[in-house]
Amino acid sequence: LSREAYKKECELVRRELGKLNLPHWQEYLAAWPEQ
């Protein structure tokens, strides 16, 4: 994956997981390194 594609994937995953609105995922996303 190119850097742009990777960032796009991360955003998509974050948005999907954000919909779940679970504390576990909130912590997981907060710890996700911004690459």
C-alpha positions as CSV (number, residue, x, y, z in Angstrom):
1,L,0.0,0.0,0.0
2,S,1.1,3.5,-0.7
3,R,1.3,6.0,2.2
4,E,-1.9,7.7,1.0
5,A,-3.8,4.4,0.7
6,Y,-2.6,3.4,4.1
7,K,-3.8,6.7,5.7
8,K,-7.2,6.3,3.9
9,E,-7.5,2.7,5.2
10,C,-6.7,3.9,8.8
11,E,-9.3,6.6,8.6
12,L,-12.0,4.2,7.3
13,V,-11.2,1.7,10.1
14,R,-11.2,4.4,12.7
15,R,-14.6,5.7,11.5
16,E,-16.1,2.2,11.5
17,L,-14.7,1.3,14.9
18,G,-15.8,4.7,16.2
19,K,-19.4,3.8,15.3
20,L,-19.2,0.9,17.8
21,N,-18.5,3.5,20.5
22,L,-16.9,1.0,22.8
23,P,-14.5,2.1,25.5
24,H,-12.1,-0.6,24.5
25,W,-12.0,0.7,20.9
26,Q,-11.7,4.3,22.0
27,E,-8.6,3.4,24.0
28,Y,-7.3,1.3,21.0
29,L,-7.7,4.2,18.6
30,A,-6.2,6.7,21.0
31,A,-3.1,4.5,21.2
32,W,-2.9,4.1,17.4
33,P,0.2,5.8,16.2
34,E,-0.3,8.5,13.6
35,Q,1.8,7.3,10.7
